[in-house]
């Protein structure tokens, strides 16, 4: 089981590093590259650089609130 945990950890680290590198390049470096450069075709428009993290944050916050609400409801039923 330890090997599987390491593999999952390595995979998650690799995915996180890839997303971080892509987003950093997209937000910090890409605005200084000409708009007709070929590298621009691999990235979404700049507006999405803000919209995607905000949307992901709202979804995460909603899921967290639902989880806390369900835990509170279950703990209330156990007391009664």
N, C-alpha and C positions, 0 to 999 in steps of 0.2 A: 504494500500500500504506500510505502514511503516513496518509492520510485514514481508512482502515479501522481502523488502530491507534488513532487519536484517537477514533473513534466507539465502539470497544469500551471504551477507557479511560473515556470519558464515561459510557457505560452502566453499567459496573462501579462508578464513583464514585456515580452516581445511585442504584443499587440499595443500595450500602453505606450511603449517607446516609439512605435511606428506612428500612432495617432499624434503623439506629442511633436514628433519631428515634422509630420505633414502640416499640422496646424501652425507650428512656429514658422515654418517656411512660408505658408500661405498668408499669415498675418503680418510678419515682420519683413520678409525679404521681397515677396511678390509685388507689393506696391511700387517698388523701385525698378521693376523690370518693365520694359516696353510692352504696351498692350498687344502688339502684333507679333511678339516673340512666341515661338512654338510651345514653350513651357506653360503658357497661359491656358492651353486647352486641357491640361490635366487638373485644373482647379475650378471650383465653383466661383461665381461672382462674389465680390467682397462683402455684400450685404449678408450673405449666409454665414460669414465668419462670426457674426454676432447672434444671428437668429438661431442657429443650431445649438450653441451652448446654452442660450436662454431657454429654449424649448426643452432641452435635456434636463436642465435644472428644475424647471417647473414640473416636469413629469416625475423626476426623482423625489421632489418635495411632496407631490401628491401621493406617490406610492408610500413614502415614509409616514405620512399622516394616516393613510388607510391602515397600514400595519399597526401603528400605535393605537388607533381606534379599535381594531379587532382584538388586540391584546388586552386593552382596557375592558372591552365587553366580555371577553372570556374570563378574565379575573373577577369581574363583577358577578358572573353567573356561578362561579365556584364558591364565592362567599355566601350566596343566598341559599 
